């Protein structure tokens, strides 16, 4: 997924994705990186509920994420 922008609650966020492997597992997990576009920038990393032994499969899955999927993941993270 190339980076995208997302509007949420009157804030604009730049969104990109990465994959990470946690210790003790062979699977990769998809992670969304949100960076606010405001005078006081904020960065939020959100692990998504997708994992696979293939990084390529995760990046392909990221391409199919909707704006609503991304907004929901960010909103859940911000309300914790």
Secondary structure, 3 states (H helix, E strand, C coil): CCCEEEEECCEEEEEEEEEEECCCCCCEEEEEEEEECCCCCCEEEEEEEEEECCHHHHHHHHHCCCHHHHHHHHHHHHCC
